[in-house]
Amino acid sequence: MQRWEYFTTTLSSSVEDTPIPVRDDIPTGEHEKYSPYVLIPQLNHYGDQGWELVSIEPVSIGRNGDVVRPDANAAKWGRDYFCCFKRQIA
């Protein structure tokens, strides 16, 4: 039977915090302040450690580190994503 371990974290898509990688599949030129392309190096970092992305959801992070999924009717924009990863236990 396969056994898995899980890891959760939030990632931010701020261009000011993480540069957008230069790759053939990413358009060149200026990108928006909170471009989702910023997530690529962060996701690859976890992939290099053997983690597989299972789920990613936009969230708002509260002052206490709590997260809430934005209400589509609230017209609130977000730049943070709650991510769940898994990897097989040897």
C-alpha positions as CSV (number, residue, x, y, z in Angstrom):
1,M,0.0,0.0,0.0
2,Q,1.3,3.4,-0.9
3,R,1.7,5.9,2.0
4,W,1.8,9.6,1.6
5,E,2.9,12.6,3.7
6,Y,1.4,16.0,3.1
7,F,2.6,19.6,3.4
8,T,0.6,22.8,3.3
9,T,1.7,26.4,2.8
10,T,0.7,29.7,1.3
11,L,2.5,31.3,-1.6
12,S,2.4,34.9,-2.6
13,S,2.4,36.1,-6.2
14,S,4.1,39.5,-5.6
15,V,6.6,40.4,-8.4
16,E,8.3,42.7,-5.8
17,D,9.2,39.6,-3.7
18,T,10.0,37.0,-6.3
19,P,11.2,37.7,-9.9
20,I,9.5,36.1,-12.8
21,P,11.7,33.4,-14.4
22,V,12.9,33.8,-17.9
23,R,11.5,30.8,-19.9
24,D,10.3,30.2,-23.4
25,D,6.8,29.5,-22.2
26,I,6.4,32.8,-20.3
27,P,5.7,35.9,-22.3
28,T,8.4,38.5,-22.2
29,G,8.0,42.1,-21.2
30,E,6.3,43.8,-18.2
31,H,4.1,41.7,-16.0
32,E,1.4,42.8,-13.6
33,K,2.4,43.4,-9.9
34,Y,0.8,40.1,-8.8
35,S,1.4,37.9,-11.8
36,P,0.8,34.2,-11.3
37,Y,4.0,33.5,-13.2
38,V,5.8,34.4,-9.9
39,L,4.5,31.2,-8.4
40,I,6.5,29.0,-10.9
41,P,9.9,29.1,-9.1
42,Q,8.2,28.6,-5.7
43,L,6.3,25.6,-7.0
44,N,9.4,24.2,-8.7
45,H,11.3,24.6,-5.3
46,Y,8.9,22.2,-3.7
47,G,8.9,19.9,-6.7
48,D,12.7,19.7,-6.4
49,Q,12.2,18.4,-2.9
50,G,9.8,15.6,-4.2
51,W,6.5,17.4,-3.4
52,E,3.7,17.1,-5.9
53,L,1.1,19.9,-5.9
54,V,-2.3,18.4,-5.1
55,S,-4.4,21.6,-4.7
56,I,-4.0,25.4,-5.1
57,E,-6.7,27.9,-4.0
58,P,-6.7,31.7,-3.9
59,V,-7.1,32.8,-0.3
60,S,-7.0,35.9,1.9
61,I,-4.6,35.6,4.9
62,G,-5.8,37.1,8.2
63,R,-3.7,38.8,10.9
64,N,-3.4,35.5,12.9
65,G,-2.3,33.5,9.9
66,D,-5.8,32.2,9.3
67,V,-7.0,31.8,5.7
68,V,-10.3,32.3,4.1
69,R,-11.4,31.6,0.5
70,P,-12.5,34.8,-1.1
71,D,-16.2,35.1,-1.8
72,A,-16.8,35.7,-5.5
73,N,-19.4,38.2,-4.7
74,A,-17.1,40.3,-2.5
75,A,-15.1,41.6,-5.5
76,K,-11.9,41.1,-3.5
77,W,-8.7,40.5,-5.4
78,G,-6.0,38.3,-3.9
79,R,-2.4,37.5,-4.4
80,D,-2.0,34.6,-1.9
81,Y,-2.6,31.0,-2.6
82,F,-3.1,28.0,-0.2
83,C,-1.2,25.0,-1.6
84,C,-1.4,21.4,-0.6
85,F,1.5,19.1,-1.6
86,K,2.1,15.3,-1.2
87,R,5.0,12.9,-1.6
88,Q,5.3,9.2,-1.1
89,I,6.8,7.9,2.1
90,A,9.6,5.5,1.4
